[in-house]
Amino acid sequence: MEKINFNEIKTPAYIVDERLLENNLRVLRSICDRTGCRILLAQKGFSMYSLYHLIGKYLCGTTASSLYEARLGHEEMHGKETHIFSPAYNENEFAEISRLCDHVVFNSITQYQKFKKQALQSGCGCGIRVNPQYAEVETEIYNPCCAGSRLGTTLDVFERDLKDNPDALDGITGLHFHVMCEQNSDTLERVLEHVEKKFGSYMKLSQIKWVNFGGGHHITRPDYDIERLVRCINHIQETYDVLVYLEPGEAVALNAGYLVASVMSVQRENFKAVYDGKEYEARAAILDASAACHMPDVLEMPYRPEIIGAKLPGELPYTYRFGGNTCLAGDIIGDYSFDHELEEGEKLVFCDMAHYSMVKNNTFNGIALPDILAYNDIRGVYPVKKFGYEDFKRRL
Ligand SMILES: *Cc1c(COP(=O)(O)O)cnc(C)c1O
């Protein structure tokens, strides 16, 4: 595989490698081919629509969390399916949503009743998001089954609504759940046990034609157990005579892109720090990439992105604590060690930066947005989007 020359890149910039994206897409496509299930791109995680033509060759369409995402998927992956889930739909937007979307998933029976007529008249397939009250997500802000969650209908509420109105499910053709985050198919298997136990009798209804397993399936990770996923899909499709949908975001673009940054300044004094019980000396260094602006999940998740050529703090002789060029003290990416002293202007390549990065960017502190580039074998590295002052000013 031709190597990308990161040294020629003006920083900061994201680069998405189409070859790596396509490797992921082939894996996802093979699951559709083997099971007959349908896989959608969750645009929340990756909305680089200049590559939707490529994604659309392999996947069945897009899913959206809002009107704007729905419109983007409809416009840019034209002719493919457009789905949407939103915790609550806006009355001013619903006419457009129902025109754009093939499937509309409602957060509750109450939401469905409110928009049912409009949705059915537009020919949308309507579904209810259920909350099986079982998840294995440890980071609470990513756990849709946390206590008091607003995401999805619990069995209790579902049955109470049906008791009040026995016809409440008229027109409903699908069920949806989303309770996973970066997980393997053994988690899915356990989630499904709970979904079946609670909602199995409803999935058996002849009106139910599809079940959407949501996202959070880390399918394109090397240790992902695809065989188990295939068994799970087949089991649900055969037992309930339904079509299964998956809507991964992260797995589509996993390890398919980089954020290239430069070292702007290195502090002159060392400080002591501890990692994994081991003490080491480090220096603060300032980059033209920011955790707060360009990789907010580093702070939110939190997680430690890989940098090409760097190791854990203290492992190699020179350790640096990288921070962004903002005034936020906590705008820290992490501590990394190198086999040489870093110089101003040196380039650093952060890995796995295609998903949940560009879609979350902001211009806090007036920090510039990184350019967006892509690579393919025909064009090499090519520009997709450049940003400037106007992008900052226009939103304020
Ligand atoms: C976030 C989300 C997804 C995508 O999740 P990934 O973790 O990126 O795979 C899919 N469906 C729904 C309803 C979501 O909220």
The ligand as an ORCA input file, in Angstrom:
! r2SCAN-3c Opt
* xyz 0 1
  C     -24.935      6.900     18.048
  C     -25.963      6.068     17.417
  C     -25.604      5.140     16.421
  C     -24.184      4.927     15.978
  O     -23.388      4.479     17.030
  P     -21.856      4.036     16.822
  O     -21.379      3.832     18.200
  O     -21.167      5.151     16.126
  O     -21.859      2.800     16.011
  C     -26.615      4.409     15.848
  N     -27.910      4.561     16.223
  C     -28.280      5.435     17.179
  C     -29.716      5.537     17.551
  C     -27.322      6.207     17.807
  O     -27.692      7.059     18.769
*
